[in-house]
């Protein structure tokens, strides 16, 4: 692209050499000089053309001028046609705008979770086609997907141009591997009294009503047939028994709890290379807070520009200290007991519950003894000497 305008000069006359010497002594920028007979050729800047004409007149030379316009020189004839630059500016703006908004949301990795469920949750966070990419807090949206959809174990959000890609990994149910060919016994994992036995493979060693210690063999994987042959099997049975479980729970008279108040502020900066220009002039005035930061660069035709929006979200926190009476602590302990039973004893039948409370200076501890009926057998592999 040429930024200066030049002229090709042809000078005809009887004696061109005095004219040439005069050019060399002047301030005219002259190049591509050569003579062909009595004709002198050269190339000068268009801005030096008036001075060249004056010299040619003084030395009785006839000039033939051929102008060579630069790119900007060729645009001069369009200088009053405002629609062209306006159209260029509008086109650049449209390309920039569509490079920085979401036109498509692509969800990958979902098999159990419906795509409509994920899109609905994203729309609650104002993420949908037409949303401005720089305003999206991707880390927050990833967290919300994991929290609100239990089937999602991991979520990642990124954008390529104006396409938003949501990658998720779903929870996979844990399947216990059954090594049915491995010889093993079924032993007791508690000190218990057997209440029911269902043997599918192996030799039963105890009867219903027998008391057994932790680690005792209930069903043996070593089986002897009627003629004295010994076989090694993978013992398989369902054994239930009555046993005791013990735990302790503690609640304090003084408790502190930090919660989000729901108040938050979002500060934005326009970042150009390492220069940050604030788009908001206020600062959050919270005594307690947590801060999240993210930066999203602008895109143009699929390429990342060295500028974008840097955002800092500040959420207000509030810590409250509560002094509780002994009765309130007792109620809290009973809530803990219910929660413990729901989480850890849901697969057994609770026959008896014995509670002992110990009041200390700053807390109350509850010692709990459960008498329960449930599965007591676990497999224990053994090795065969050859």
C-alpha positions as CSV (number, residue, x, y, z in Angstrom):
1,X,0.0,0.0,0.0
2,X,1.5,3.4,-1.1
3,X,1.0,6.4,1.2
4,X,2.7,9.1,-1.1
5,X,1.7,10.2,-4.5
6,X,4.3,10.3,-7.3
7,X,4.5,11.7,-10.9
8,X,6.4,10.3,-13.8
9,X,8.0,13.2,-15.8
10,X,9.1,13.4,-19.4
11,X,11.0,16.6,-20.2
12,X,11.7,17.4,-23.9
13,X,14.1,20.2,-24.9
14,X,17.2,21.0,-27.0
15,X,19.6,21.1,-24.0
16,X,18.3,19.0,-21.0
17,X,21.5,18.9,-19.0
18,X,21.3,22.5,-17.5
19,X,17.8,21.5,-16.5
20,X,19.0,18.3,-14.9
21,X,21.7,20.2,-13.0
22,X,19.1,22.7,-11.8
23,X,17.0,19.8,-10.4
24,X,19.9,18.4,-8.5
25,X,20.6,21.8,-6.9
26,X,17.0,22.2,-5.9
27,X,15.0,20.6,-3.1
28,X,13.1,18.3,-5.5
29,X,13.1,14.6,-4.6
30,X,13.9,13.0,-7.9
31,X,14.4,9.4,-8.7
32,X,14.5,6.9,-11.6
33,X,16.5,9.5,-13.7
34,X,17.7,8.6,-17.2
35,X,18.2,10.3,-20.6
36,X,17.1,8.9,-23.9
37,X,18.6,11.2,-26.6
38,X,17.5,14.7,-25.7
39,X,14.6,13.5,-23.6
40,X,14.9,13.3,-19.8
41,X,12.8,10.9,-17.7
42,X,12.4,11.0,-13.9
43,X,10.0,10.3,-11.0
44,X,9.2,13.0,-8.4
45,X,6.8,13.6,-5.5
46,X,3.5,15.2,-6.6
47,X,4.2,17.8,-3.9
48,X,7.3,18.9,-5.9
49,X,5.4,19.3,-9.1
50,X,4.9,23.1,-8.9
51,X,8.7,23.7,-8.4
52,X,9.5,21.3,-11.3
53,X,7.2,23.2,-13.6
54,X,8.9,26.5,-12.6
55,X,12.3,25.1,-13.5
56,X,11.0,23.7,-16.8
57,X,9.7,27.1,-17.8
58,X,13.0,28.7,-16.9
59,X,15.0,26.2,-19.1
60,X,12.5,26.1,-21.9
61,X,11.6,22.4,-21.3
62,X,8.3,20.8,-22.2
63,X,6.9,18.5,-19.5
64,X,4.7,15.5,-20.0
65,X,3.3,14.5,-16.6
66,X,1.8,11.2,-15.7
67,X,0.4,11.1,-12.1
68,X,0.5,7.9,-10.0
69,X,-2.0,8.0,-7.2
70,X,-1.6,6.2,-3.9
71,X,-4.3,4.2,-2.3
72,X,-5.4,7.2,-0.3
73,X,-5.1,9.4,-3.3
74,X,-7.5,7.2,-5.2
75,X,-9.9,7.5,-2.2
76,X,-10.0,11.3,-2.5
77,X,-12.5,11.2,-5.2
78,X,-14.8,9.5,-2.8
79,X,-14.2,11.9,0.1
80,X,-17.7,13.3,-0.1
81,X,-19.4,9.9,-0.3
82,X,-20.1,9.3,3.4
83,X,-21.9,6.1,2.8
84,X,-18.7,4.2,2.0
85,X,-16.8,4.9,5.3
86,X,-20.1,4.6,7.2
87,X,-20.7,1.2,5.7
88,X,-17.2,0.0,6.5
89,X,-17.6,1.2,10.1
90,X,-21.0,-0.5,10.5
91,X,-19.7,-3.7,8.9
92,X,-16.7,-3.8,11.4
93,X,-19.1,-3.1,14.3
94,X,-21.5,-5.9,13.2
95,X,-18.5,-8.4,12.8
96,X,-17.2,-7.4,16.3
97,X,-20.7,-7.7,17.9
98,X,-21.4,-11.1,16.5
99,X,-17.9,-12.3,17.5
100,X,-18.7,-11.5,21.1
101,X,-22.2,-12.7,21.6
102,X,-23.5,-16.3,22.0
103,X,-25.1,-17.6,18.8
104,X,-25.0,-21.3,19.7
105,X,-24.8,-23.3,23.0
106,X,-23.2,-26.7,22.4
107,X,-23.6,-29.3,25.3
108,X,-21.2,-32.2,25.4
109,X,-20.9,-35.3,27.6
110,X,-24.5,-35.6,28.8
111,X,-26.4,-38.9,28.6
112,X,-28.4,-39.0,31.8
113,X,-29.1,-35.3,32.1
114,X,-31.5,-33.8,29.5
115,X,-30.1,-31.0,27.4
116,X,-33.2,-29.0,28.1
117,X,-32.5,-29.1,31.8
118,X,-29.0,-27.8,31.4
119,X,-30.2,-25.0,29.0
120,X,-33.0,-24.0,31.4
121,X,-30.5,-23.7,34.3
122,X,-28.1,-21.7,32.1
123,X,-31.0,-19.4,31.1
124,X,-31.6,-18.7,34.8
125,X,-28.0,-17.4,34.9
126,X,-28.8,-15.2,31.8
127,X,-26.8,-17.4,29.5
128,X,-28.6,-17.9,26.2
129,X,-28.2,-17.0,22.5
130,X,-27.7,-13.3,22.3
131,X,-25.9,-12.9,25.7
132,X,-22.7,-10.9,25.7
133,X,-19.8,-13.3,26.4
134,X,-17.8,-10.8,28.4
135,X,-20.6,-10.6,31.0
136,X,-20.7,-14.4,31.7
137,X,-19.2,-15.6,35.0
138,X,-18.2,-19.0,33.8
139,X,-16.7,-20.2,37.1
140,X,-20.0,-19.4,38.9
141,X,-22.1,-21.1,36.2
142,X,-19.9,-24.2,36.4
143,X,-20.5,-24.3,40.2
144,X,-24.2,-23.9,39.8
145,X,-24.4,-26.8,37.3
146,X,-22.7,-29.1,39.8
147,X,-24.8,-27.9,42.8
148,X,-28.2,-27.9,41.2
149,X,-27.9,-31.0,39.1
150,X,-26.7,-33.9,41.3
151,X,-26.0,-36.2,38.3
152,X,-23.2,-33.8,37.1
153,X,-19.9,-34.6,38.7
154,X,-17.8,-32.0,36.7
155,X,-18.7,-29.1,34.4
156,X,-16.5,-26.8,32.3
157,X,-17.6,-23.9,30.2
158,X,-15.5,-22.3,27.4
159,X,-16.2,-20.4,24.2
160,X,-14.8,-20.7,20.7
161,X,-15.7,-17.6,18.8
162,X,-19.4,-17.0,19.4
163,X,-20.1,-20.7,20.2
164,X,-20.4,-21.6,23.9
165,X,-19.3,-25.1,24.7
166,X,-20.6,-26.7,28.0
167,X,-18.7,-29.9,28.8
168,X,-20.0,-32.1,31.6
169,X,-19.0,-35.4,33.2
170,X,-21.9,-37.3,34.8
171,X,-21.8,-39.4,38.0
172,X,-21.3,-43.0,37.3
173,X,-22.8,-45.5,39.7
174,X,-20.2,-47.6,41.6
175,X,-20.5,-51.3,40.8
176,X,-18.8,-53.7,43.2
177,X,-16.8,-56.2,41.3
178,X,-17.6,-59.8,42.1
179,X,-14.7,-62.1,41.9
180,X,-16.8,-65.3,41.8
181,X,-13.8,-67.5,40.9
182,X,-11.8,-66.4,43.9
183,X,-12.1,-68.7,47.0
184,X,-13.2,-66.8,50.0
185,X,-15.0,-67.2,53.4
186,X,-17.7,-65.0,54.8
187,X,-16.7,-63.6,58.2
188,X,-18.5,-61.5,60.7
189,X,-17.6,-57.8,60.8
190,X,-19.2,-57.3,64.3
191,X,-19.6,-59.1,67.6
192,X,-23.1,-60.3,67.0
193,X,-25.9,-62.9,67.5
194,X,-27.1,-64.5,64.2
195,X,-30.8,-64.0,63.5
196,X,-31.1,-65.2,59.9
197,X,-29.0,-67.2,57.4
198,X,-29.4,-67.6,53.6
199,X,-26.5,-69.6,52.2
200,X,-26.1,-69.8,48.4
201,X,-22.5,-71.1,48.2
202,X,-20.2,-72.5,50.8
203,X,-20.4,-74.4,54.1
204,X,-22.3,-72.9,57.0
205,X,-20.3,-72.9,60.3
206,X,-22.9,-71.3,62.7
207,X,-26.6,-71.6,63.4
208,X,-29.3,-69.1,64.0
209,X,-29.1,-67.9,67.6
210,X,-25.3,-68.5,67.9
211,X,-23.2,-65.7,69.2
212,X,-20.0,-64.9,67.1
213,X,-17.1,-62.6,67.5
214,X,-15.8,-60.1,65.0
215,X,-13.7,-62.0,62.4
216,X,-15.2,-65.4,63.0
217,X,-16.0,-67.5,59.9
218,X,-19.8,-67.8,59.3
219,X,-19.7,-69.5,55.9
220,X,-16.6,-71.4,54.9
221,X,-15.3,-71.5,51.3
222,X,-13.7,-74.9,52.0
223,X,-16.3,-77.6,51.3
224,X,-15.9,-81.3,51.8
225,X,-18.2,-83.6,49.9
226,X,-19.6,-87.0,51.0
227,X,-16.5,-89.0,49.9
228,X,-13.9,-86.7,51.5
229,X,-12.9,-84.6,48.5
230,X,-12.2,-80.9,49.4
231,X,-13.4,-78.1,47.1
232,X,-12.6,-74.5,47.3
233,X,-15.5,-72.1,46.5
234,X,-16.4,-68.5,46.6
235,X,-18.7,-68.3,49.6
236,X,-21.9,-66.4,49.0
237,X,-24.6,-65.8,51.6
238,X,-26.8,-63.3,53.3
239,X,-26.2,-63.2,57.1
240,X,-28.1,-60.9,59.5
241,X,-27.5,-60.5,63.1
242,X,-28.0,-58.3,66.2
243,X,-25.0,-56.1,67.2
244,X,-24.2,-52.8,68.8
245,X,-23.0,-49.5,67.2
246,X,-21.5,-46.7,69.3
247,X,-20.9,-43.0,68.4
248,X,-20.7,-39.6,70.1
249,X,-22.0,-36.2,69.0
250,X,-21.0,-32.8,70.4
251,X,-22.7,-29.4,70.2
252,X,-21.3,-26.2,71.6
253,X,-23.0,-23.4,73.6
254,X,-21.4,-20.7,71.5
255,X,-21.7,-21.1,67.7
256,X,-20.6,-19.0,64.8
257,X,-22.1,-19.1,61.3
258,X,-20.9,-17.3,58.2
259,X,-23.6,-16.9,55.5
260,X,-24.0,-15.0,52.2
261,X,-26.4,-12.0,52.7
262,X,-27.3,-12.0,49.0
263,X,-25.7,-8.5,48.5
264,X,-23.0,-8.4,45.8
265,X,-21.3,-5.9,43.6
266,X,-19.7,-6.4,40.2
267,X,-16.8,-4.2,39.1
268,X,-15.6,-4.1,35.6
269,X,-12.5,-2.9,33.9
270,X,-11.7,-2.5,30.2
271,X,-8.3,-4.2,29.8
272,X,-6.0,-3.3,26.9
273,X,-2.8,-5.2,27.1
274,X,-1.7,-4.3,30.7
275,X,-3.7,-1.1,30.9
276,X,-7.0,-1.3,32.9
277,X,-9.6,1.4,32.6
278,X,-12.4,1.2,35.2
279,X,-15.9,1.1,33.9
280,X,-17.4,1.7,37.4
281,X,-16.0,4.1,40.0
282,X,-17.5,2.7,43.1
283,X,-16.0,0.2,45.5
284,X,-17.9,-2.3,47.7
285,X,-17.9,-1.5,51.4
286,X,-18.4,-4.9,53.0
287,X,-16.8,-5.8,56.4
288,X,-16.7,-9.5,55.3
289,X,-16.7,-10.6,51.7
290,X,-15.5,-13.2,49.2
291,X,-14.1,-12.1,45.8
292,X,-14.2,-13.9,42.4
293,X,-12.4,-12.6,39.4
294,X,-12.4,-13.5,35.7
295,X,-11.3,-12.1,32.4
296,X,-12.8,-12.6,29.0
297,X,-11.0,-11.3,25.9
298,X,-12.9,-9.9,23.0
299,X,-13.0,-11.9,19.8
300,X,-12.9,-10.8,16.2
301,X,-13.5,-13.3,13.4
302,X,-12.5,-16.2,15.7
303,X,-9.3,-14.5,16.9
304,X,-8.7,-13.3,20.4
305,X,-8.0,-9.6,20.7
306,X,-5.5,-8.1,23.2
307,X,-8.4,-6.4,25.0
308,X,-11.4,-7.5,27.0
309,X,-13.4,-7.2,30.2
310,X,-11.9,-7.9,33.6
311,X,-14.6,-8.5,36.2
312,X,-14.4,-8.7,39.9
313,X,-17.5,-10.0,41.8
314,X,-17.6,-9.2,45.5
315,X,-20.2,-11.0,47.7
316,X,-21.0,-9.9,51.2
317,X,-20.7,-12.3,54.0
318,X,-22.0,-12.0,57.5
319,X,-20.8,-13.9,60.6
320,X,-23.2,-14.3,63.5
321,X,-22.3,-15.6,66.9
322,X,-25.0,-17.2,68.9
323,X,-25.1,-18.1,72.6
324,X,-27.4,-21.1,73.2
325,X,-29.0,-22.4,76.3
326,X,-28.7,-26.0,77.5
327,X,-32.2,-26.7,76.2
328,X,-31.3,-25.4,72.8
329,X,-28.1,-27.4,72.6
330,X,-30.1,-30.5,73.6
331,X,-32.5,-29.9,70.7
332,X,-29.6,-29.4,68.4
333,X,-28.1,-32.7,69.5
334,X,-31.4,-34.5,68.9
335,X,-31.4,-33.1,65.3
336,X,-27.8,-34.4,64.9
337,X,-28.9,-37.8,66.1
338,X,-31.8,-37.9,63.5
339,X,-29.3,-36.8,60.8
340,X,-26.8,-39.5,61.9
341,X,-29.4,-42.3,61.8
342,X,-30.6,-41.2,58.4
343,X,-27.1,-41.1,56.9
344,X,-25.4,-44.1,58.6
345,X,-28.1,-46.4,59.9
346,X,-30.6,-46.3,57.1
347,X,-29.8,-49.9,56.0
348,X,-30.3,-51.5,59.4
349,X,-33.2,-52.0,61.8
350,X,-32.7,-50.0,65.1
351,X,-33.9,-52.2,68.0
352,X,-32.7,-50.0,70.9
353,X,-31.1,-46.7,71.5
354,X,-29.3,-45.7,74.7
355,X,-28.3,-42.0,75.2
356,X,-26.0,-40.6,77.7
357,X,-25.4,-36.8,77.9
358,X,-22.3,-35.2,79.4
359,X,-22.5,-31.5,80.1
360,X,-19.1,-29.7,80.0
361,X,-18.1,-26.1,80.4
362,X,-18.5,-25.1,76.7
363,X,-20.4,-28.0,75.2
364,X,-22.6,-31.0,75.6
365,X,-21.5,-34.4,74.4
366,X,-24.0,-37.2,73.7
367,X,-22.7,-40.8,73.8
368,X,-25.0,-43.1,71.9
369,X,-25.2,-46.9,71.9
370,X,-27.4,-48.5,69.3
371,X,-28.6,-52.1,69.2
372,X,-29.4,-52.9,65.6
373,X,-30.2,-55.8,63.3
374,X,-28.5,-55.9,59.9
375,X,-26.1,-57.5,57.5
376,X,-23.0,-58.7,59.4
377,X,-21.1,-60.8,56.8
378,X,-18.3,-59.7,54.6
379,X,-16.1,-61.7,52.2
380,X,-12.5,-62.6,53.1
381,X,-10.4,-64.2,50.4
382,X,-7.9,-67.0,51.3
383,X,-5.0,-68.4,49.4
384,X,-4.5,-72.1,48.5
385,X,-1.1,-73.7,48.9
386,X,-0.2,-75.7,45.8
